[in-house]
Amino acid sequence: MRGCANRQVTSHDYAEVGNVLEVVLPDDTRVTYEVDPRGRRVLEHVG
């Protein structure tokens, strides 16, 4: 594809119910989330 030489990708990992559990950014930074029993994000870990 033209103009995509520096293409960067962000990936997402989801739980069965659709909550985002982890995101991996183009610089390989991982962001993980913890959810409570109601499915609400309650904690974020970056690193």
C-alpha positions in Angstrom: 0.0 0.0 0.0 1.2 3.4 -0.8 2.0 5.7 2.2 2.1 2.9 4.8 5.9 2.6 5.3 5.6 3.7 8.9 2.4 2.0 9.7 1.8 1.5 13.5 -0.6 -0.9 15.0 -2.4 -0.9 18.4 -3.8 -4.2 19.5 -6.6 -4.9 21.9 -7.5 -8.0 24.0 -11.1 -8.4 25.1 -12.9 -10.6 27.7 -15.8 -12.8 26.6 -18.3 -10.1 27.7 -16.6 -7.4 25.6 -14.5 -5.6 28.2 -11.1 -4.4 27.1 -8.5 -6.3 29.2 -5.3 -5.2 27.5 -4.0 -2.7 24.9 -0.6 -2.9 23.3 0.5 0.4 21.8 2.8 0.8 18.8 5.8 1.5 21.1 5.1 -1.9 22.9 3.7 -0.2 26.0 1.1 -2.5 27.6 -1.9 -1.1 29.3 -3.9 -3.7 31.3 -7.2 -3.2 33.0 -8.8 -4.9 36.0 -12.6 -5.0 36.2 -15.0 -5.5 39.1 -17.7 -8.2 39.2 -20.1 -5.7 37.4 -17.7 -5.3 34.5 -16.5 -1.8 35.4 -12.9 -0.9 34.9 -11.4 -0.2 38.3 -7.7 -0.3 37.8 -5.2 0.5 35.0 -1.6 -0.8 34.8 0.7 0.9 32.3 4.1 -0.5 31.6 
